[in-house]
Amino acid sequence: MAVAAETAPNIEHQIDYELRHYYDTVTWLAEVLPGSMRTPSEYRFDGHELYATDGSPMGKVFDDAIEQAKSPVGEHSFEYRRRLVDKQEYRDMIAMMRDEMPNTMVVVSDFPPELMDATADVDGYNIRRKQTMLRVLSKTPDGSMKMYSQSLDLSDRVALEQMYRHLGFEPEPGELLGQRMHLDLDAEDQDMLVDRLMGVYDRSLGERYAGEWYAGQRGTQRINTYEFVRCQSDLLQAYLATATHLTGGASDYNLAAAMEARFRANPAPMRAITPGVGVNIAANSLALHEMERAGARAQAMGKVYSGCELTAAMTKESEDGSMAKSQLEEAGYGNQAGTDKYGSLQFKCPKKGCLNNRPPGKLIKHCQKCGADVTCK
């Protein structure tokens, strides 16, 4: 198959910020809901770089994540280690697209071993569910890359190792994230691979713990939270009309609370929203009121909503809001820890809003990105 570099001059990479915000929101909500999440992503290749649907490049996301994890503490933290492994995975993606490796890659992004005994969520890591992100990346016949990311609760080691053996691989001791599996498959087998591996995982749990399992959850309904979220058109329209990006603040918290309330009441999906639809003021008002009430109830119960790199209602914004970053975070890539117990603290540069890292108690005089005076301790 010819390398896609021949088509590079015809590929334009204009970033669609409205589309980016839509998928940022949907994918974060899909992960925080108490169910199985499977997200599809597709990337275009120009012979050198992979680009998300909104035109944002993937390579910069991996490089920025590594730089963000660097600090006197961060260089020795699990986030820094995992970001280096992610970058190796990205290099394999490029090699796949250039026909230098098999056309399919399976990645088991297991829950960080350092957090297995944590007692509170660390930005984006849900310590109750301990999710593994199973990623299946495939080069398609048309020369694009397709990625499916599937959540698997519990990160059960025995069940995860069974997935390796099902594909003819023998896992080594230690973290599984860097133990990538490469296969040559036809298009039909590529599309079925996520279901096959999830079935192996769930059967292993059922054999040892009894009962029916789905994506690592016992007795849960077989509803994809990603599709469920996309079908809650009124909530999404109201939120997207009043918020420009996810921050982990009150509006995000209220939206997540309303989504969870609906999901628990009736997880059957309805009709997916089309990004960029018009604003219905009356419907938005009703939806916003529903979100406020749901948020108040959730706060009274002490609920926390963790997914991707965001835990609501914490105020923590991402410096890079690209769709490539959003899709990769949803698939389990990227820095997610931001507390002094498990990594470095974060703060934003007052001049340009750059996101900075610092060890607890260390004085930072200048922004690590733009050099502005910040003096933060």
JOPEBEL-V60301 format. One record per backbone hydrogen bond with DSSP energy under -0.5 kcal/mol. NH is the residue of the N-H (numbers start at 1). CO is the residue of the C=O. E is the energy in kcal/mol with one decimal. If there is no record, write none. Layout:
nh->{NH & NH}
co->{CO & CO}
e->{E & E}
This chain:
nh->{6 & 7 & 8 & 10 & 11 & 12 & 16 & 17 & 20 & 21 & 22 & 23 & 24 & 25 & 26 & 27 & 28 & 29 & 30 & 31 & 32 & 33 & 35 & 36 & 39 & 41 & 43 & 44 & 46 & 51 & 52 & 55 & 58 & 61 & 62 & 63 & 64 & 65 & 66 & 67 & 68 & 69 & 70 & 70 & 75 & 76 & 77 & 80 & 81 & 82 & 83 & 84 & 85 & 86 & 87 & 88 & 89 & 90 & 91 & 92 & 93 & 94 & 95 & 96 & 97 & 98 & 99 & 100 & 101 & 104 & 105 & 106 & 107 & 109 & 109 & 110 & 115 & 116 & 118 & 122 & 123 & 125 & 126 & 127 & 130 & 132 & 133 & 134 & 134 & 135 & 135 & 136 & 137 & 137 & 138 & 139 & 140 & 140 & 143 & 145 & 146 & 147 & 148 & 149 & 150 & 151 & 152 & 153 & 154 & 155 & 156 & 160 & 161 & 162 & 163 & 163 & 164 & 165 & 166 & 167 & 167 & 168 & 169 & 171 & 179 & 180 & 181 & 183 & 185 & 190 & 191 & 192 & 193 & 193 & 196 & 197 & 198 & 199 & 200 & 201 & 202 & 203 & 204 & 205 & 206 & 207 & 208 & 209 & 210 & 214 & 217 & 219 & 220 & 223 & 225 & 225 & 228 & 229 & 230 & 231 & 231 & 232 & 233 & 233 & 236 & 237 & 238 & 239 & 240 & 241 & 242 & 242 & 243 & 253 & 254 & 255 & 256 & 257 & 258 & 259 & 260 & 261 & 262 & 263 & 264 & 265 & 266 & 271 & 273 & 275 & 277 & 281 & 284 & 285 & 286 & 287 & 288 & 289 & 290 & 291 & 292 & 293 & 294 & 295 & 296 & 297 & 298 & 299 & 300 & 301 & 302 & 303 & 305 & 306 & 307 & 310 & 312 & 313 & 314 & 316 & 316 & 321 & 326 & 327 & 328 & 329 & 330 & 331 & 332 & 333 & 342 & 343 & 345 & 347 & 349 & 353 & 356 & 356 & 358 & 362 & 364 & 365 & 367 & 371 & 374 & 375 & 376}
co->{3 & 4 & 5 & 7 & 8 & 10 & 54 & 15 & 16 & 17 & 18 & 19 & 20 & 21 & 22 & 23 & 24 & 25 & 26 & 27 & 28 & 29 & 33 & 223 & 149 & 147 & 145 & 51 & 49 & 44 & 56 & 52 & 50 & 58 & 58 & 59 & 60 & 61 & 62 & 63 & 64 & 65 & 66 & 67 & 71 & 73 & 74 & 74 & 77 & 78 & 79 & 80 & 81 & 82 & 83 & 84 & 85 & 86 & 87 & 88 & 89 & 90 & 91 & 92 & 93 & 94 & 96 & 95 & 95 & 183 & 137 & 181 & 135 & 107 & 133 & 108 & 112 & 113 & 115 & 125 & 121 & 122 & 124 & 125 & 126 & 152 & 109 & 132 & 150 & 107 & 133 & 148 & 105 & 135 & 146 & 103 & 138 & 144 & 140 & 43 & 138 & 41 & 136 & 39 & 134 & 37 & 132 & 215 & 129 & 152 & 153 & 156 & 157 & 158 & 159 & 160 & 160 & 161 & 162 & 163 & 164 & 165 & 164 & 169 & 176 & 178 & 106 & 104 & 183 & 186 & 187 & 188 & 189 & 190 & 192 & 193 & 194 & 195 & 196 & 197 & 198 & 199 & 200 & 201 & 202 & 203 & 204 & 205 & 206 & 217 & 214 & 212 & 217 & 221 & 36 & 223 & 224 & 225 & 226 & 227 & 228 & 229 & 231 & 271 & 232 & 233 & 234 & 235 & 236 & 237 & 238 & 239 & 239 & 249 & 250 & 251 & 252 & 253 & 254 & 255 & 256 & 257 & 258 & 259 & 260 & 261 & 262 & 231 & 230 & 273 & 274 & 279 & 280 & 281 & 282 & 283 & 284 & 285 & 286 & 287 & 288 & 289 & 290 & 291 & 292 & 293 & 294 & 295 & 296 & 297 & 299 & 298 & 312 & 304 & 310 & 307 & 305 & 248 & 311 & 247 & 314 & 319 & 322 & 323 & 324 & 325 & 326 & 327 & 329 & 328 & 339 & 339 & 358 & 356 & 354 & 349 & 347 & 354 & 345 & 359 & 376 & 363 & 372 & 367 & 365 & 365 & 364}
e->{-1.2 & -1.8 & -1.5 & -1.5 & -1.7 & -0.6 & -1.4 & -0.9 & -2.0 & -2.2 & -1.9 & -2.2 & -2.6 & -2.1 & -2.5 & -2.3 & -1.7 & -2.2 & -2.3 & -1.4 & -1.6 & -1.7 & -2.2 & -0.6 & -2.3 & -2.4 & -2.8 & -2.3 & -1.9 & -2.4 & -2.9 & -2.2 & -2.3 & -0.7 & -1.5 & -2.1 & -2.9 & -1.9 & -1.7 & -2.2 & -2.5 & -1.4 & -0.6 & -0.9 & -2.7 & -1.6 & -1.7 & -0.6 & -1.7 & -2.6 & -2.4 & -1.7 & -1.5 & -2.4 & -1.8 & -1.5 & -2.0 & -2.2 & -2.0 & -1.8 & -1.9 & -2.1 & -2.2 & -2.6 & -2.2 & -1.3 & -1.7 & -2.9 & -0.7 & -1.8 & -2.8 & -2.9 & -2.8 & -0.8 & -2.4 & -1.5 & -1.8 & -1.1 & -1.6 & -1.1 & -0.5 & -4.0 & -0.6 & -0.9 & -2.5 & -2.7 & -2.2 & -0.7 & -3.0 & -2.9 & -0.6 & -2.5 & -2.9 & -0.5 & -2.9 & -2.7 & -0.6 & -2.7 & -2.1 & -2.7 & -2.9 & -2.9 & -2.3 & -2.1 & -2.8 & -2.4 & -2.5 & -2.4 & -3.4 & -0.7 & -0.5 & -2.5 & -2.5 & -1.5 & -1.1 & -0.5 & -1.1 & -2.1 & -2.0 & -1.0 & -0.9 & -1.3 & -2.5 & -0.6 & -2.2 & -1.5 & -2.5 & -2.5 & -0.6 & -2.2 & -2.0 & -1.4 & -0.9 & -0.7 & -2.2 & -2.6 & -2.6 & -2.2 & -1.8 & -2.3 & -2.6 & -2.4 & -1.9 & -1.7 & -2.5 & -2.4 & -1.3 & -2.9 & -1.8 & -2.5 & -1.2 & -3.1 & -0.6 & -2.2 & -3.0 & -0.7 & -2.3 & -2.6 & -1.8 & -1.1 & -0.8 & -1.7 & -1.8 & -0.5 & -2.2 & -2.8 & -2.2 & -2.3 & -3.0 & -1.6 & -0.6 & -1.4 & -1.5 & -2.5 & -2.9 & -2.0 & -2.6 & -2.4 & -2.3 & -2.5 & -2.5 & -2.3 & -2.2 & -2.5 & -2.6 & -1.6 & -2.9 & -0.9 & -3.1 & -0.6 & -1.2 & -0.7 & -2.8 & -2.1 & -1.8 & -2.4 & -2.8 & -2.0 & -2.2 & -2.4 & -2.4 & -2.2 & -2.4 & -2.7 & -2.0 & -2.0 & -2.5 & -2.5 & -1.9 & -1.3 & -1.2 & -2.5 & -1.8 & -0.6 & -2.3 & -2.9 & -2.6 & -1.0 & -1.9 & -2.7 & -1.1 & -0.7 & -2.5 & -3.4 & -2.3 & -2.6 & -2.3 & -1.5 & -1.5 & -2.9 & -0.6 & -1.8 & -2.6 & -1.7 & -2.9 & -1.8 & -3.1 & -0.5 & -2.1 & -1.9 & -2.3 & -0.6 & -3.0 & -1.0 & -2.4 & -0.7 & -2.7}
